[in-house]
Amino acid sequence: MARIARQQSYVQFTVGEGLYALPLSVVEGVAALPEIVAVPGTNSRIMLGLAYIVGQIMTVVDIAPLFNRGATEHARQVLIVQADGEYYAIKADSVGSVITTASFSEKPSTHDEYSAGVLMIKDRSGIILNVPKLVQTICS
């Protein structure tokens, strides 16, 4: 497994039993789960609809189906991320602290399409999300 030497900061969060991390550089904030309005004509388990969050309309995303975990049932929060000039809200059951590390596995997890690597967080492995690939999936 390849290692990287520079310090990286990540926001850790859970979706169901899964532990995930997002690069702090793409996270704009955390908010309470808002009311979600479905978009007519879409039938996606990932793109749930639109919501008005912190003064802006955003696409709300559930990553659980991407990792074969069904739908996120107990989400209470969303992580607001920015990619390609757009804002997205990712549903989360809980949002943890920011962690900084100098090492992580660059080898993608078994879900390598949506993973940028694997990070050890308190004796558990967390999937670092590949935000550009996630956005590409939402927009396709």
N, C-alpha and C positions, 0 to 999 in steps of 0.2 A: 504494500500500500504506500502510495506517495504521501509525503507530508509537506506542509507549507510552513514557513518560518515566521511570517509576519503576523502581527496581532490582528484578530478579527473580532468584532462584537456582534452578538446575535441576541434576538429576543426569542425566548423559549415559550412554547404554548402547547396545550393539549387539545386534541380532537378525539373524543372517545378515549380508548386506551392508548392511542398513539401519541408520541412525543415528537414535536416538530420544532424547527428553528428557522427564523428569517434573518437575513443580514440586517443589522441595525440601519445601514445606509438606505434601505428601501422602505423602512417603517416610518410612517408619518405620525402615528399615534394609535391609541386604543380608545374605544367607545363602547357604551352599552349597546346591546343588540337592538336595532331599531325595527319598526314595522317595515316589512318588505312587500313591495308591490310587484306582482308577477308581470312579465312583459308578454303581451299577447303574441301568439305565434311561436313562442319558444317552448321547447320541451326538453329542458336540460336538467340533469340532476346536479350539475356543477354550478351553472349560473342560475341562481335562484330568483333574481329580479333586481329591482332598483330600490334604493333607500336614500332618504335625506339625512345625511350625517354631517355634523359640524359645518352646516351652511352649504353643503355641496351634495349633488346627486351622484351616487356611486353605484357601481355594479357590486352585488353581494354574491360571494362565492363560498361554496361548501367543498372543501378538499377531500372529505371523507370518501366519496365514491372513487376518487382517483387512486386511493390506496385500498380499495375493496373493503371498506369499513361501513358501508351503508350510508345513511344520512346522519348528519350531526343532530342528535335529538335534544341535548341538554346545553346547547350553546347559550351563553349569557353575554358574550362580548364579541367584538370584531376588532381585528387588527387592520388598520388603514395603511395600505401600501401604495406607492406610486411607481408606475412603470410606463414607459413610452408616453409620458406627459398626461396619463390618465390615473385616476384614483380608483382603487378597488378595496372592498371590505371583505376580509376573510373571517368566516365564523370560527369561533374558538370556545371550547368549554371553559378553559381558564388560560390566563396569560401570566407567565412567570416573570422572573427577573431578566435583566440583561446580563449576559455572560460574555467574558472576553477570554479568548484562548489563542495560543500560538500554534496549536496543532489540531488537525481534524483529518479524517480520511477523505481524500479526494475521490476515492473509488465510490461510484454511485451504489446506492442500496439496491435491493431487488426491484425497486420501482424506479429504475435509473432514468426514466424519461422525465420525471418530475423532481428528481433529486440532484442536488449539486454536491452532495457528499453526506457523510454521517459524522455526527458529533456525539461524544460521550458526555452525558449530563447526569451527574450523581449516580453513577453505575448503571445508567440506562442509555441506550443508543437513541439519538434523535435524528430525524431526517431533516437535512437542510434543504429547504425548498428552492427549486429552480424557478424563480419568479418569471423570467422571460418566457420559459416554456409553458408555465401556468397561464400567463396572459394570452399566449398564442392559442392555447386550447380553448380558452373562454371566448376568444374572438372568432374562432372558426366555426 
